[in-house]
Amino acid sequence: MKRFQVAFVAEIPRHRRLTALRRVCGALGILVVLLALFCGSAAHGDSLVVPNFSFEEPAFSDGGGTSGPNTIPSWSGEPATGIQMGVENPFSSRYDQIGDVISDPHAEGKQYGYINTFGPDEYGSLTSDPIATVEAGTRYTLTVSVGHGLDINPSFYIIELLVDGIPAATTEGDGSSIPPGTFAEMSSVFDASGSQIGGALQIRLTHSNITGISQPIQGHFDNVRVTASPPSTPTPTPTPIVTAVLNISTRLAVGTGDNVLINGFIVTGALPKEVLIRALGPSLPVSGKLADPTLELHEPDGTTITNNNWKETQETAIAATGIPPKNDPESAILATLAPGAYTAIVSGQNNTTGVALA
């Protein structure tokens, strides 16, 4: 069953030829930032060096690791208190291993970075040291392997590329569709322009608990890669190979009138496809979130489908997808759509405003 939400692509990474170089640059201690900037000035189409890209430093034996926001070379964590984060070399009960190496094809080496949260709406982030200076006429693509062990619950992942500390590319995904004990890939892309040129390029990895309940939630990050290439010219988009279904989403401040959140998408191919569209607000780990989002789906023939609270009309079918909204006031529409162009509109019930994700 193919859904519009998502896309982690199962392709064996091409970066492994640069693994040794990355580790050398990542191991030079106090000079790591300067070397990252030097190694990061890659030609178009090349991989930039991300120091400690697979969190192999500091190195530990099985079951060992660090716990603290600033215990990972070349990475810093926030918030400084209340959240556990660090690197870990897992026991084989958490991930299948060959020798002491995690066997999942999307993972790299023996260790990964982790973030633990405990209460509703808690989050933690790991931010890299600067890895390059942003150049004009360049597309930057971030790819990260995210996952969770056999013995822990997943939640929500956010990966970002920052320029001078400001998000330039953001991708968010609900990790509940990743099979336990495995990793899947997330990507985020931006084309450098304007004031971004000459800025410092960094990576931020965030994991949050949006389950609405107090329980240990742990997210794992590994195999962090960034490539620099010429911006692509418009060409027909090929059909991706999908191996794990996650959200492709947009998060914006929803206003009233013409300032509502509008998302357009196209169903391609010759056959109808099942699509799940969600409008989230209360479950987002941000301040000023939209308390009661409503959702409209406009079809090519002018038909409009609406929903306010997702459990009102399709509760059983939406719950069966495995990725229903976390809160009752949030909205969702599950529909089988013929090929064509569609528009989803998110607004606030009774003209309320706030941040929403669709």
N, C-alpha and C positions, 0 to 999 in steps of 0.2 A: 504494500500500500504506500503510495507516494504522497507526501504532504508538502505544501508550499513552505512551511516552517523549516527551516533549516540546512544544514549542510556542512558536515565535516567530511572532507574528501579523503578516501583511503588510498593514498599514493605514497609509495616508499620515498622518503625525503631524499633530495639530491645533494643535501649539504654535507654528507659524511666525509667527503674528500677534504673539507676544511676543519674537521674536528680537532686534529692535532694543533693546527695553528691557533684556533680559538683558545685551547687550553693553555698554550704557551703564553698568549697575551693575557689570559685571565689569571695567570699564576705569578705575575710580576709585582705583586704587592702594591707598594706606594706609587709605582709608576703606571698602574693599570689604567687610569683615566686617560693619560696622555697617549698610551699605546693604543687604547681603544679608538681614540680620535684619529690616530695615524692609520691604524689598520682599517678603520671604518671608511676611509675615503676611497671607496671601491669604484671601479669603473661601472658604467651602466650595465645591468644584467648580472652583477656580481653580488655575492653574499657579503654583508658587513660582519665584522667580528663583534660578537656579543660576549664579553668576558664572563666566565662562569655560567655559560649558556645552559648547561645541564645540571647545575648545582652539585658538581662533584667536589667542591671545596667549601669548608674543610672536609676531608675524607674520614669516613667512619666504617666500622665493620657492621655486620648484620644487627639490625635493631638499634643502632646508634644514630645520634643526630644532635642538632642544636635546638635551642628554644629561646628566642629573643628577637626583637625587631631589627637589630643591627649585628647579627651573628653570621651573616652571609657575605663573603667578599664580593665587592662590586655591586651589591644590592643593599637598599635600606628599606625598613618597614614602617608602617603606620597602621593604626595608632600605636603609640609607644607602650601603652599598658592595656591590660584586659584581654588581649588577643594573643594566642600562641602562634608563632611562625618560625620557620627555620629550614634546615635541610634534614633529610632522613635517608638512611640506607635501610630499606624495609626487610622484614622477615619474609620468607617464602609464603607464609600464610596470607600475606597481603597482596602480592603479585607473583605470578609464575616467573621463575628465573632459570637461566642457563648458567650454571656456575654461580657467580655472584652478580650477574648482569640481568637486569629486567628484560624479559624476552619479548614484550610487546613491541611490534615494529615501529610504533610512533615514539617510543621512549628512547633515551640515550644514556648509556652507562649504568651505574649502580644506584644513583641517588636522584632525588627530585626535591624541589622546593615545596613547602606545604604551608597552609594557613588554616588554623583551627578557629571556629567561632562556636559560641555556646547559646546565646540568647537570640530571640527574634530581632530581625533587622540589624544584627551585628555584621561588621565587615572588617576585612583586613587587606592591606595592599603591600606589594613589593615593587619598588621602583629602582630601575637600573641606574648606574652612573651613566653620564653621557657617552654615547657610542659613536657619534659622527656629527659633522656639521652639515646642515641641510643645504643641498645644492639646487640651483634652478633647473627646470626641465627634467625633474626626476620623480619617479613614482617609487614610494617606499611601501613595502609589503611585510607585515609582521605575521609570522606563523608560530603558534605555540601548541604543544601537546598538553591537554588537560585530562584529568582522570581522577578516579578514587578507588581505593582498595576494596578487597572482598569483604572486609569487616567494618566498613564505615559508610555513612550516609553522604550523598553528594548534595550540592545545592546550586548556586548561581555563579557563573564565571563572567568576568569582564576583562578583556585585553585591550590595551590602548598604546598608541604611539603618541608621545608628547613632543612638542617643540617649545623650548624655553618654559617647560612646565605646564603648557596649555594643551589639552587634548586636540590632536589633529586627525586621529582615526580611532574609532571605538567600535568594538563588536561585543555583544552580550549573548550569553547562552545558558539555558536551563540544563544542568548536567544530569538530570534524572533519567535521560534517555541513553546515557553512556553505560554499557554493561559493566557491572562490578568487576574490579580487577583488571580494567583495561584503560587505555588512553584513546582520545580522539583529537583531531586537529581543529583549531580555530584560526581564522585569518582576519586581518584588518588592513586597509589600504588607504593611502592618500597621495595626491599629486601635489608636490611642493609649489607654493605660489606666494606672491606678495611679501608680507612681513615675516613669513616663515623662512625665507632664504637667509642663510647665515646663522640660523638658530641652532641650539644644541638639541640633538635628537636623543630621546630616552624612551624606555619601555615601562609601562605600569601594568601589573597583574593583580587583579582583585578577586576575592572570593567572599561571598556573603550568604547569610542565613535568611532566606525569605520563606521559610516553612511556617512561620507564625507561632512556633512552639519552641520551648527551651529544650535543646538537645545538642549533643556534640555533632558538629558538621565540619568535615575536613575536605579541602580541595588541594589537588596536587598539580604542579606546573613543571614541565620538563621541555628540553629540546627547543629552546627559544631561538628563533632565526629571523633575520631581517635582510631583505634584498633591496637593491637599488637598480632601477631600470628606467628606460624612457617611458613616458606616459603612452598608453595604448591608444590607437585610433579606433573609432567606432567600427566594430565588426559584429556579425551575428554571434550571439552568445551560445556556445556549445552546451549540450545537456550534460550536467555534472554527474559523476559517479558518486552516489550517496551511500555511505555505510553507517552513519549515525545521524539521527534527526534532532536538530536543535533549532533555536530561534534565529531568524534573521529579523532584526527589529530596529525601530526608530524611537528614540526617547526625546520628547520635547515638552516645553511648557505649553499647556493647552489653554487657550483663551476662549473668547466668545466671538460670535459672528463669523467673520472671515478668518479669524485667528485660531481655528480649531486644528487638530492634527489630521493631515490628509496623506494617505499612503496609496500610491498606485502600483499595481503589479500586473504581470501578463502571464497567463497560463499558455504554455507552448505545446507543440506536438499535435497529434491527430486525435488523441483520446481524452475524455474527461479525467480530471484528477481530483482527489479528495483534498480539501484545503481546510486547515484550522486557523482561524484568525482570532487573536485575543486582544483585549484592551485592558491593560493592567495599571493599577494606581496604588491602592492600599498596600500591596505586597512589595513595592519598590523600596530599596534601601537608601532612600534619599529624603531630604526635608522638603516640605511644600508639595507633597504628592497629591494627585487628584483623588478625592475621597470616593467618588461614585461615577466612574466612567461609563458612557454609553457608546454603542458601536453601530455603525451603519455599513452595509456592503451594497454597493451600487454595481449592478450587472450591465453588460453591454446593451441589452434590450431595454434598459430603463427600469427594470425591476429593482426594488430596494428591500433588503432584509435587515431588520433591526433587532437589537438585543440590549437590555439594560443589565439585569443580573443573570449570570450564565446558567444558574440552576433552574431558572423559570421555565425553559422550553426544551433544552437538549441535555439535561444533566447526565443521563445514563450514557449517551453516545459520546459526549465530550470527555467524561471521566474515563471511558474505555480507551481513549487515545494515550493515556498515561501522562499527559501534560496539561491538565485542566488548570484554570486560574487557581491561585492559592486562597483567595478571599471571595466570599459570596457576592459582594457588591461589584466585583469585576465582571467584564462582559466577554462573551465568546460566541462565535458562529462557526459551525461545522457544516460544510457544504461540498457537494460534488459539482465541480465547475467545468463547463466546456471550454475549449481553447478560446482565448479572447482577452480583452483589457478590462480590468476591474479597479474599483476605487474603494478603499476602506477609510471611513471618517470616524475619529474619536472626539467626543465632546463631553462636557460635564453635565450631569443631571441638574436640571433647574439652573443652567448657566453658571455652574460652579467652575472654578479654574484650578490649575495645578499641574504638576509634572505627571505625564503618562507615558506608557510604553506600548507600542503596537507593532 
